[in-house]
Amino acid sequence: MTATVESALKRAGPQLREHTDTPGSDAQLLMVEALSRPRAWILAHPEHNMSSAQLARFEALLSAALGGAALPHVLGWWEFYGRRFHLDPEVLIPRPETELMIDEVLGRAGRRSRILDLGTGSGCIAVTLALELPESRIYASDLSWAALKVARRNVEAHGVGGRVTLVISDLIDAFAAPFDIVCANLPYVATEQLPLLAVSRREPTLALDGGSFGTELIYQVIEKLPGVLASGGCALFEIDPDQAEAILERARSGFPWSGLRIEKDLAGRERLLIVERD
């Protein structure tokens, strides 16, 4: 059996429509992986006759996507801040809203900042900061050994092994030295909400479950921040917009921070809590 790129994409699109809101784009990404070609090449060569091996690879990827696997897990990678990161089902898929955290850190970091990335998962935040801030030192922690293996692969793939230290730790417990910046993209879905979300069937519970109210892990870190955040430093927490007021109130009731505010994402939703210390 033979097929052109165009005919394979036309056949895949309708099949994917029941599984995604972007069937055409998803089909193209599957083709990118099957042919090991950029998307621009795929779009410019609809007449390309696929080899039997290429077609078999495309069909296998399509079958996995139709079986309910998340597209990034089918591909084995996803882009974050313009770079490709290896993924597997043991780690959370990077979201575009998390890029707001990178932007805020870059606007605040000094040339040689000490930065802690809590709940690093795939390592996309730590690796990105190491690449964007080449004189800074990054420490990245996670409770999951499986996640740290993925993070290690991304650290090595991007050549930042000399500046990113991976640590297995339950939140902030393994650290005492002062950090200039703390990044925390922690689980923030309430436990009882998990079964209602499709994402819970595709991504690791450990990376999603934020406890009874979805805020427990964030509160734990806020309470311990005075022990690890340097004078003049700041901490950034990605949050669920519905939790914004409760988290702000909790932060205000603890250490007398010099600044507390929430930044909105591109969709206009309250997404990032920023905690500043005198």
C-alpha positions in Angstrom: 0.0 0.0 0.0 1.3 3.5 -0.9 0.1 6.9 -0.1 1.1 10.5 -0.5 1.4 12.9 2.4 -1.7 14.7 1.3 -3.9 11.6 1.0 -2.7 10.2 4.4 -3.4 13.6 6.1 -6.9 13.8 4.5 -7.7 10.3 5.8 -6.4 10.9 9.3 -8.1 14.3 9.9 -11.7 13.0 10.1 -10.6 10.1 12.3 -9.0 12.5 14.8 -11.9 14.8 14.9 -13.6 12.9 17.7 -10.5 13.0 19.9 -9.2 16.6 19.4 -10.3 20.1 18.6 -7.3 20.5 16.2 -7.4 17.3 14.0 -5.6 18.9 11.0 -2.8 20.2 13.1 -2.5 17.0 15.1 -2.3 14.9 11.9 0.5 17.1 10.6 2.5 16.7 13.8 2.1 12.9 13.5 3.4 13.2 9.9 6.3 15.3 11.2 7.3 12.5 13.5 6.7 9.7 11.0 8.8 11.4 8.3 11.3 13.1 10.6 10.7 16.3 8.6 9.8 19.9 9.8 6.1 20.8 9.5 7.1 23.4 6.8 8.4 20.6 4.6 5.3 18.5 5.2 3.1 21.4 4.0 5.3 22.1 1.0 5.4 18.5 -0.2 1.8 17.2 -0.2 2.7 15.0 -3.3 5.5 13.2 -1.5 5.1 9.4 -1.9 5.6 7.8 1.5 7.7 4.7 1.8 6.1 1.6 3.3 8.1 2.2 6.5 7.0 5.8 6.7 3.4 4.9 6.1 3.6 2.1 8.7 5.1 4.6 11.2 2.4 7.1 10.5 -0.4 4.5 11.0 1.1 3.4 14.3 1.2 6.9 15.6 -2.3 7.6 14.4 -3.5 4.4 16.1 -2.0 5.5 19.4 -3.6 8.9 19.2 -7.0 7.3 18.3 -6.5 5.0 21.3 -6.7 8.0 23.6 -3.0 8.7 24.3 -2.1 12.4 24.6 -0.5 13.7 21.4 2.7 14.8 23.1 3.1 11.3 24.6 2.4 9.7 21.2 5.1 12.0 19.7 7.5 11.5 22.6 8.2 15.3 22.7 6.6 18.7 22.9 7.7 22.3 22.5 8.1 24.7 25.3 9.5 28.3 24.9 10.5 27.5 21.4 12.5 24.3 22.2 11.7 20.6 21.9 11.6 18.5 25.1 11.4 14.8 25.5 8.3 13.5 27.3 6.8 10.3 28.5 3.6 9.5 30.5 5.5 9.9 33.8 5.6 13.7 33.5 3.2 16.6 32.9 2.9 17.9 29.4 4.3 21.5 29.3 1.6 24.1 28.9 1.9 27.4 27.1 0.7 29.4 30.1 3.7 28.2 32.0 5.9 30.3 29.7 4.6 33.3 31.7 6.8 32.1 34.5 9.9 32.1 32.3 9.2 35.6 31.1 8.8 36.9 34.7 12.0 35.1 35.9 14.0 36.6 33.0 12.8 40.0 33.9 14.0 39.6 37.5 17.1 37.4 37.5 20.6 38.8 37.8 23.5 37.5 35.8 24.4 34.9 38.3 21.2 34.0 40.1 20.7 30.9 42.2 17.4 29.5 41.1 15.3 26.6 42.5 12.7 24.8 40.3 10.3 22.8 42.5 8.4 20.0 40.9 10.5 20.1 37.8 8.8 17.1 35.9 10.3 17.1 32.4 12.8 19.8 33.4 11.5 22.2 30.8 11.6 25.2 33.2 15.0 24.4 34.6 16.6 23.7 31.2 15.0 26.8 29.6 16.3 29.1 32.4 19.8 27.5 32.2 19.8 28.3 28.4 18.5 31.8 28.8 20.6 32.6 31.9 23.9 30.9 31.1 25.8 32.3 34.2 23.1 31.3 36.6 23.0 28.1 38.7 19.7 26.0 38.6 18.6 23.4 41.1 15.6 21.3 40.0 13.8 18.9 42.3 11.0 16.4 42.0 9.6 13.6 44.3 9.4 11.2 41.4 12.5 9.3 40.2 10.8 8.6 36.9 10.3 12.3 36.3 13.9 13.0 37.2 15.0 10.5 34.6 13.1 12.4 32.0 14.5 15.7 33.3 18.0 14.2 33.1 17.5 13.3 29.4 16.4 16.9 28.6 19.3 18.4 30.6 21.7 16.3 28.6 20.0 16.9 25.3 20.2 20.6 25.7 23.8 20.6 27.0 23.2 22.2 30.4 24.4 19.4 32.7 27.1 21.6 34.2 24.6 24.2 35.4 21.5 22.2 36.3 21.6 20.0 39.5 18.7 17.5 39.8 17.6 16.6 43.3 15.0 14.2 44.5 13.1 16.0 47.2 9.6 16.3 48.8 9.0 19.9 47.9 11.5 22.3 49.6 12.7 19.9 52.3 16.1 19.1 50.8 17.2 22.7 50.6 18.6 25.3 53.1 20.9 27.5 51.1 19.3 30.8 50.0 18.0 31.1 46.5 17.4 34.3 44.6 14.4 32.9 42.8 12.1 29.9 43.5 9.9 28.6 40.7 7.0 26.3 41.7 4.8 24.7 39.1 3.2 22.3 41.6 0.0 20.2 41.3 -3.1 22.4 41.9 -6.1 20.2 41.0 -8.3 19.2 43.9 -8.3 15.5 44.6 -12.1 15.1 44.1 -11.9 16.9 40.8 -9.4 14.6 39.2 -11.8 11.8 38.1 -13.9 14.5 36.3 -11.0 15.7 34.1 -9.9 13.9 30.9 -6.3 15.0 31.7 -6.3 12.7 34.7 -6.5 9.7 32.4 -3.5 10.8 30.3 -1.1 12.4 32.7 0.4 11.3 36.1 -1.7 11.8 39.2 1.3 12.8 41.2 1.8 15.8 38.9 -1.9 16.9 39.1 -3.2 16.1 42.6 -2.9 19.2 44.8 -4.8 17.7 47.8 -8.3 18.3 49.1 -8.6 21.9 47.9 -5.8 21.8 45.3 -3.7 24.3 47.3 -2.0 22.2 49.9 1.4 21.9 48.3 1.5 25.6 47.4 0.7 26.5 51.0 3.4 24.1 52.3 6.0 25.8 50.2 4.9 29.4 51.0 5.2 28.5 54.7 8.8 27.3 54.3 9.9 30.0 51.9 11.5 32.2 54.6 14.1 29.5 55.1 15.3 29.3 51.5 14.5 32.6 49.8 17.3 35.2 49.9 16.8 38.8 50.9 15.5 40.6 47.8 14.5 37.3 46.2 11.2 36.3 44.8 9.1 33.1 44.4 6.7 32.4 41.6 3.8 29.9 41.7 1.6 28.8 38.9 -1.9 28.6 40.2 -5.5 27.8 39.2 -7.2 31.1 38.6 -10.1 30.0 40.8 -7.7 29.7 43.7 -6.1 33.1 43.4 -7.9 35.0 46.2 -7.5 32.1 48.7 -3.8 31.7 48.0 -3.2 35.5 48.3 -5.0 35.6 51.6 -2.9 32.7 52.9 0.3 34.3 51.8 -0.6 37.6 53.4 -1.3 35.9 56.7 2.2 34.4 56.9 5.6 36.0 56.6 5.5 39.8 56.0 6.5 39.8 52.4 7.5 43.0 50.8 5.3 42.3 47.7 2.5 40.0 46.7 0.8 40.1 43.4 -0.8 37.9 40.7 0.0 38.1 37.0 -2.6 37.2 34.3 -1.8 34.8 31.4 -2.5 35.6 27.7 -6.1 34.5 28.2 -6.6 37.1 30.9 -6.8 34.6 33.7 -5.0 35.0 37.1 -2.2 32.5 36.6 1.0 33.4 38.5 1.5 34.3 42.1 4.6 36.4 42.7 6.0 36.6 46.3 8.8 39.1 47.0 11.0 39.4 50.0 12.7 42.5 51.4 
